[in-house]
Amino acid sequence: MPEASPTSGSSSGWKSIGIPVDIVTGTSMGGLIAGMYATGMTPAEAHQFITAVDWDKSLLAEPNYDQLSFRRKEDRAPTSSASLLGLKNG
């Protein structure tokens, strides 16, 4: 679970003591939580989403091979370089 997940409970705390929330911002995980709040997700829904996501898989630098399109798989395939260009013996 990401360390920023306790942030998702802050907005419910503000509402419970009567502090209106006009603007939400954040960086990194806080930005994701702010976006969820801005789209109308409740803190419980945001927390459920955050804990359900496999963050190690979601934040990979590039997708796994089986998730690539046919074209991207071809880009990774080794090319045949058996034929050498140039002069032989000379």
NORHUUR-V448241 format. One record per residue. RES is the residue in three letters. PHI is phi in whole degrees, -180 to 180 (* if undefined). OMEGA is omega in degrees with one decimal (999 if undefined). NEAR is the number of other C-alpha atoms within 8 Angstrom. Layout:
res/phi/omega/near
RES/PHI/OMEGA/NEAR
RES/PHI/OMEGA/NEAR
This chain:
res/phi/omega/near
MET/*/179.9/6
PRO/-65/-178.7/8
GLU/-68/-176.8/5
ALA/-81/-176.0/8
SER/-60/174.9/11
PRO/-61/178.5/7
THR/-60/-177.7/9
SER/-65/177.7/13
GLY/-86/-176.8/11
SER/-63/-176.3/8
SER/-66/177.4/10
SER/-68/176.6/9
GLY/-66/178.7/8
TRP/-63/-179.4/11
LYS/-64/-175.9/10
SER/-66/178.1/7
ILE/-104/172.3/6
GLY/85/177.2/6
ILE/-93/180.0/7
PRO/-72/178.5/6
VAL/-108/-179.5/8
ASP/-100/-175.6/4
ILE/-136/174.1/4
VAL/-124/177.6/9
THR/-141/176.8/8
GLY/178/174.3/10
THR/-123/178.7/7
SER/58/-178.0/6
MET/-64/177.2/10
GLY/-62/176.4/11
GLY/-66/176.4/10
LEU/-64/179.4/10
ILE/-66/177.5/12
ALA/-61/177.8/11
GLY/-63/178.0/10
MET/-63/178.8/10
TYR/-63/-178.3/12
ALA/-65/178.6/8
THR/-85/175.3/6
GLY/101/177.3/6
MET/-67/175.2/10
THR/-76/176.0/7
PRO/-56/178.8/11
ALA/-66/178.3/9
GLU/-65/178.9/8
ALA/-64/179.2/13
HIS/-64/178.6/11
GLN/-62/178.9/8
PHE/-63/-176.9/8
ILE/-62/-178.0/10
THR/-79/-178.8/9
ALA/-84/-176.5/6
VAL/-76/173.0/7
ASP/-85/-172.5/7
TRP/-67/177.3/8
ASP/-63/178.1/6
LYS/-75/-174.9/6
SER/-68/-174.4/7
LEU/-106/175.7/6
LEU/-66/179.2/7
ALA/-65/176.0/4
GLU/-149/-176.0/4
PRO/-69/173.9/7
ASN/-65/-177.6/6
TYR/-56/-177.4/6
ASP/-69/178.3/4
GLN/-94/-178.9/6
LEU/-77/173.2/10
SER/-71/179.9/6
PHE/-55/-177.8/6
ARG/-62/-179.9/7
ARG/-67/175.8/8
LYS/-66/177.7/10
GLU/-64/178.0/7
ASP/-61/-177.9/6
ARG/-87/-176.7/6
ALA/-68/177.7/6
PRO/-68/179.3/4
THR/-93/179.8/4
SER/-79/177.5/5
SER/-121/-178.3/5
ALA/-71/-179.6/4
SER/-91/179.8/5
LEU/-98/178.8/5
LEU/-94/177.1/4
GLY/134/179.5/4
LEU/-91/178.6/5
LYS/-103/179.1/4
ASN/58/179.5/3
GLY/-174/999/3
